[in-house]
Amino acid sequence: MDNKILKTFEAFNQISSELKSIIIGKDEQIDKTLICLLARGHLLLEDMPGVGKTSLASALATTIGGTFSRIQFTSDILPFDIIGTKIYKRQSEVFEFIKGPLFANIILADELNRASPKTQSALLQAMNELAVTYEKQTYNMADPFVVIATQNPSGSSGTFPLPESELDRFMMRISLGYPNAEYEKEILMKYSKGEETKVTKTILGLEQVIEAQNYVANIEVDEKVLDYIVRLSTAVKEHNEVLQAVSPRGLKALLRASQAAAFIKGKDFVTIDLVKSVAPEVLAHRIGLKNPMRMTDRSANHEWVNCEILQKVNV
């Protein structure tokens, strides 16, 4: 790393420390969130209310000096509620496009699976192309642009399952989960003392984030690592429990997440161990299994990838 990138790396370490002081006991999940940011990916959080999802997304936006928008998805929300719409301006006698809450750097799409499939699909173009089209005109999203979507566990009342095409747009699926007793006590101790529980300072500017993203995209990947990723894909395709294998988009996401993981670890090259460290979160939600329980249960799905793919594919 040159001096400029080294300073950015140190700034990301500081961001990580700030976030870990807010979301206590969830170091691994915070690292995965930063990996998504560095890899220009989107994150799907599957959790019950009250575990810190909004705090995480808001704090991340603050640390990079970005704009933050929280969209509460409900059964009656419509696509134009998030994208925006045109309003007639009497003075100028023209229709002006008023951007919706989707036009921000960090988007918290809260309880995405409570929205109808029509509204869920409104996110697809923005997440994939970093732009939306309204009445034949294209509007670019902010840069950087990261969607952190939350969904209630499958089977919760009033939810619509996310379609495979939308799941494939998320680089990772993780869960914050409930903290253990030790961390619960630490949270309560801070709260009882009235200590600040949110980040209030910018650590890194948006331009530096974009530079880090560009650097990550060019981190060295040895051909042996590429071969390993291909072998993982082949193992998924040939497994007798699999109905739907990993798409090329999923393999690209695995590669880019591995490069971002290398940056987080201070390395300028990707190793197979780094690929393994992100593979369950990148691959599990993209794989369709015959067992419906493993399909819908996040932890069971991740465990299947560990046991049936990662442990059985030779390095």
C-alpha positions as CSV (number, residue, x, y, z in Angstrom):
1,M,0.0,0.0,0.0
2,D,1.2,3.5,-0.8
3,N,1.0,6.2,1.9
4,K,-2.4,7.5,0.7
5,I,-4.1,4.1,0.7
6,L,-2.4,3.3,4.0
7,K,-4.0,6.3,5.6
8,T,-7.4,5.2,4.2
9,F,-6.8,1.7,5.6
10,E,-6.1,3.3,9.0
11,A,-9.2,5.4,8.7
12,F,-11.3,2.3,8.0
13,N,-9.8,0.7,11.2
14,Q,-11.0,3.8,13.1
15,I,-14.4,3.5,11.5
16,S,-14.5,-0.2,12.5
17,S,-13.7,0.8,16.1
18,E,-16.3,3.5,16.2
19,L,-19.0,1.1,14.9
20,K,-18.0,-1.6,17.4
21,S,-18.3,0.8,20.3
22,I,-22.0,1.4,19.2
23,I,-22.9,-2.2,18.2
24,I,-21.4,-4.1,21.0
25,G,-20.3,-7.7,20.6
26,K,-20.8,-7.9,16.9
27,D,-17.3,-7.4,15.5
28,E,-17.6,-10.0,12.8
29,Q,-20.9,-8.6,11.5
30,I,-19.4,-5.0,11.4
31,D,-16.4,-6.2,9.4
32,K,-18.8,-7.9,6.9
33,T,-20.7,-4.6,6.6
34,L,-17.5,-2.7,5.8
35,I,-16.6,-5.4,3.3
36,C,-19.9,-4.7,1.5
37,L,-19.2,-1.0,1.4
38,L,-15.6,-1.5,0.1
39,A,-16.9,-4.0,-2.5
40,R,-19.7,-1.8,-3.7
41,G,-22.2,-4.5,-2.5
42,H,-25.5,-4.5,-0.7
43,L,-26.2,-6.1,2.6
44,L,-29.3,-8.1,3.7
45,L,-29.8,-8.3,7.5
46,E,-32.2,-10.9,8.8
47,D,-33.2,-10.0,12.3
48,M,-35.9,-9.3,14.8
49,P,-36.5,-5.6,15.8
50,G,-34.3,-3.9,18.4
51,V,-30.9,-5.4,17.8
52,G,-29.2,-2.3,16.3
53,K,-29.8,-2.5,12.5
54,T,-30.8,1.2,12.2
55,S,-28.0,2.3,14.5
56,L,-25.4,0.4,12.4
57,A,-26.6,1.9,9.1
58,S,-26.9,5.4,10.4
59,A,-23.5,5.3,12.1
60,L,-21.9,4.0,9.0
61,A,-23.3,6.9,7.0
62,T,-22.0,9.4,9.6
63,T,-18.5,8.0,9.7
64,I,-18.1,8.4,5.9
65,G,-19.8,11.8,5.7
66,G,-22.6,10.4,3.6
67,T,-26.3,10.9,3.4
68,F,-28.6,8.4,5.2
69,S,-32.1,7.5,4.4
70,R,-34.4,5.0,6.2
71,I,-37.3,3.6,4.3
72,Q,-40.0,1.8,6.3
73,F,-41.5,-0.8,4.0
74,T,-45.1,-1.7,4.6
75,S,-47.7,-3.6,2.6
76,D,-49.2,-0.5,1.1
77,I,-45.9,1.3,0.1
78,L,-45.7,1.9,-3.7
79,P,-42.7,2.2,-6.0
80,F,-42.9,6.0,-6.4
81,D,-42.8,6.3,-2.6
82,I,-39.2,5.3,-2.7
83,I,-38.0,6.4,-6.2
84,G,-39.8,9.7,-6.4
85,T,-42.3,11.3,-8.7
86,K,-42.9,14.3,-11.0
87,I,-44.7,17.3,-9.6
88,Y,-46.1,20.2,-11.8
89,K,-44.5,23.5,-11.0
90,R,-47.0,26.2,-11.8
91,Q,-44.5,29.0,-11.9
92,S,-42.3,27.3,-14.5
93,E,-45.1,25.4,-16.1
94,V,-43.0,22.2,-16.2
95,F,-43.1,18.9,-14.4
96,E,-40.1,18.5,-12.1
97,F,-38.8,15.2,-10.8
98,I,-38.7,15.1,-7.0
99,K,-36.3,12.4,-5.9
100,G,-37.5,10.0,-3.3
101,P,-35.6,8.6,-0.2
102,L,-33.8,6.1,-2.4
103,F,-31.3,8.9,-3.4
104,A,-28.8,8.7,-0.6
105,N,-25.5,7.1,0.1
106,I,-26.6,4.6,2.7
107,I,-30.1,3.3,2.5
108,L,-31.8,1.3,5.3
109,A,-34.6,-0.6,3.6
110,D,-36.3,-1.6,6.8
111,E,-38.5,-4.8,6.8
112,L,-38.2,-5.1,3.0
113,N,-40.1,-8.3,3.0
114,R,-43.3,-6.6,4.3
115,A,-43.6,-4.7,0.9
116,S,-45.4,-6.2,-2.0
117,P,-43.3,-7.9,-4.8
118,K,-44.0,-4.9,-7.1
119,T,-42.4,-2.5,-4.6
120,Q,-39.6,-4.9,-3.8
121,S,-38.7,-5.1,-7.5
122,A,-38.4,-1.3,-7.7
123,L,-35.1,-1.6,-5.9
124,L,-33.6,-4.0,-8.5
125,Q,-32.4,-1.4,-11.1
126,A,-31.0,0.9,-8.5
127,M,-29.1,-1.9,-6.8
128,N,-27.7,-3.3,-10.0
129,E,-27.2,-0.3,-12.2
130,L,-26.8,2.5,-9.7
131,A,-29.6,4.3,-11.6
132,V,-33.4,4.4,-11.9
133,T,-35.5,5.1,-14.9
134,Y,-38.7,7.2,-14.5
135,E,-40.8,8.0,-17.6
136,K,-37.9,7.2,-20.0
137,Q,-35.4,9.4,-18.1
138,T,-32.5,7.9,-16.1
139,Y,-31.4,9.3,-12.8
140,N,-28.1,8.3,-11.2
141,M,-27.9,7.2,-7.6
142,A,-25.4,8.7,-5.1
143,D,-21.9,7.4,-5.1
144,P,-21.1,5.4,-3.0
145,F,-24.5,3.7,-2.8
146,V,-25.2,0.9,-0.4
147,V,-28.6,-0.7,0.4
148,I,-28.7,-2.3,3.9
149,A,-32.0,-4.1,3.8
150,T,-33.6,-5.8,6.8
151,Q,-36.1,-8.6,6.6
152,N,-38.0,-10.4,9.3
153,P,-37.3,-14.1,9.6
154,S,-39.2,-16.2,7.1
155,G,-42.8,-17.1,8.3
156,S,-43.3,-13.8,10.2
157,S,-46.7,-12.4,10.0
158,G,-47.4,-10.2,6.9
159,T,-44.3,-10.9,5.0
160,F,-43.6,-11.6,1.3
161,P,-40.6,-13.8,0.4
162,L,-37.9,-12.0,-1.5
163,P,-37.6,-13.4,-5.1
164,E,-34.4,-15.1,-6.2
165,S,-33.7,-12.2,-8.6
166,E,-33.7,-9.7,-5.7
167,L,-31.8,-12.0,-3.3
168,D,-29.0,-12.2,-5.9
169,R,-28.6,-8.5,-5.8
170,F,-27.4,-8.6,-2.2
171,M,-23.7,-9.3,-1.8
172,M,-24.1,-10.8,1.7
173,R,-26.8,-12.0,4.0
174,I,-26.0,-11.8,7.7
175,S,-27.7,-11.6,11.1
176,L,-26.7,-9.4,14.0
177,G,-28.6,-11.5,16.5
178,Y,-29.1,-11.0,20.2
179,P,-26.0,-10.2,22.3
180,N,-24.9,-12.6,25.0
181,A,-25.3,-11.9,28.7
182,E,-21.8,-10.2,29.0
183,Y,-22.5,-7.8,26.2
184,E,-26.1,-7.1,27.4
185,K,-24.6,-6.0,30.7
186,E,-22.1,-3.8,29.0
187,I,-24.9,-2.2,26.9
188,L,-27.0,-1.6,30.1
189,M,-24.0,-0.1,31.9
190,K,-23.4,2.4,29.2
191,Y,-27.1,3.3,29.1
192,S,-27.3,3.7,32.8
193,K,-24.5,6.2,32.7
194,G,-26.0,8.2,29.9
195,E,-23.1,7.6,27.6
196,E,-23.4,8.6,24.0
197,T,-24.6,5.7,21.9
198,K,-24.2,7.1,18.4
199,V,-21.4,8.2,16.1
200,T,-21.3,12.0,15.6
201,K,-18.1,12.5,13.7
202,T,-17.0,12.0,10.1
203,I,-13.8,9.9,9.8
204,L,-13.4,9.5,6.1
205,G,-14.8,11.5,3.2
206,L,-16.9,10.1,0.3
207,E,-14.0,10.6,-2.2
208,Q,-11.7,8.6,0.0
209,V,-14.3,5.8,0.2
210,I,-14.5,5.7,-3.6
211,E,-10.7,5.6,-3.9
212,A,-10.7,2.7,-1.5
213,Q,-13.4,0.9,-3.5
214,N,-11.3,1.4,-6.7
215,Y,-8.2,0.1,-4.9
216,V,-10.1,-3.0,-3.7
217,A,-11.2,-3.8,-7.2
218,N,-7.6,-4.1,-8.3
219,I,-6.2,-6.1,-5.4
220,E,-4.2,-9.0,-6.7
221,V,-5.9,-12.4,-7.2
222,D,-3.8,-15.4,-8.0
223,E,-5.0,-17.8,-10.6
224,K,-5.1,-20.5,-7.9
225,V,-7.6,-18.5,-6.0
226,L,-9.8,-18.1,-9.1
227,D,-9.5,-21.9,-9.7
228,Y,-10.7,-22.5,-6.1
229,I,-13.7,-20.2,-6.6
230,V,-14.6,-22.1,-9.7
231,R,-14.3,-25.5,-7.9
232,L,-16.7,-24.2,-5.2
233,S,-19.2,-23.3,-8.0
234,T,-18.8,-26.7,-9.6
235,A,-19.3,-28.5,-6.2
236,V,-22.6,-26.5,-5.7
237,K,-23.8,-27.4,-9.2
238,E,-23.0,-31.1,-8.8
239,H,-24.5,-31.5,-5.3
240,N,-27.6,-33.7,-5.2
241,E,-29.4,-31.4,-2.8
242,V,-29.1,-28.3,-5.0
243,L,-32.0,-27.0,-7.1
244,Q,-30.4,-23.7,-8.0
245,A,-26.7,-23.1,-8.2
246,V,-24.7,-19.9,-7.9
247,S,-25.0,-17.4,-10.7
248,P,-22.0,-15.7,-12.4
249,R,-23.1,-12.5,-10.5
250,G,-22.7,-14.5,-7.3
251,L,-19.2,-15.6,-8.2
252,K,-18.2,-12.1,-9.0
253,A,-19.6,-11.0,-5.6
254,L,-17.5,-13.7,-3.9
255,L,-14.3,-12.5,-5.6
256,R,-14.9,-8.8,-4.8
257,A,-15.9,-9.6,-1.2
258,S,-12.6,-11.5,-0.9
259,Q,-10.7,-8.6,-2.2
260,A,-12.4,-6.3,0.3
261,A,-11.7,-8.8,3.1
262,A,-8.0,-8.6,2.1
263,F,-8.1,-4.8,2.5
264,I,-9.7,-5.1,5.9
265,K,-6.9,-7.4,7.0
266,G,-4.2,-5.1,5.6
267,K,-3.2,-7.5,2.8
268,D,-2.6,-6.5,-0.9
269,F,-3.5,-10.0,-2.3
270,V,-6.3,-12.5,-1.9
271,T,-5.8,-15.9,-0.2
272,I,-8.1,-18.9,-0.2
273,D,-8.6,-18.5,3.5
274,L,-10.1,-15.0,2.8
275,V,-12.4,-16.6,0.3
276,K,-13.6,-19.1,2.9
277,S,-14.1,-16.3,5.4
278,V,-16.8,-14.6,3.3
279,A,-18.2,-17.6,1.3
280,P,-21.1,-18.6,3.5
281,E,-22.5,-15.0,3.7
282,V,-22.1,-14.5,-0.1
283,L,-23.2,-17.9,-1.4
284,A,-25.8,-19.3,1.0
285,H,-28.8,-17.1,0.1
286,R,-28.1,-17.7,-3.6
287,I,-28.3,-21.5,-3.4
288,G,-31.6,-23.2,-3.8
289,L,-31.9,-26.4,-1.8
290,K,-34.4,-29.2,-1.9
291,N,-34.8,-29.1,1.9
292,P,-37.2,-26.2,2.5
293,M,-36.0,-25.7,6.1
294,R,-32.4,-25.1,4.9
295,M,-33.7,-22.8,2.2
296,T,-35.6,-20.5,4.7
297,D,-33.4,-20.7,7.8
298,R,-30.3,-18.5,7.4
299,S,-28.1,-20.3,9.9
300,A,-28.9,-23.7,8.5
301,N,-28.2,-22.4,5.0
302,H,-24.8,-21.0,6.1
303,E,-24.0,-24.3,7.9
304,W,-24.8,-26.3,4.8
305,V,-22.3,-24.2,2.7
306,N,-19.7,-24.8,5.4
307,C,-20.2,-28.5,5.7
308,E,-21.2,-29.6,2.2
309,I,-19.1,-27.2,0.1
310,L,-16.2,-25.5,1.9
311,Q,-15.1,-28.6,3.9
312,K,-15.3,-30.9,0.9
313,V,-13.6,-28.9,-1.8
314,N,-9.8,-29.3,-1.6
315,V,-7.6,-26.2,-1.5
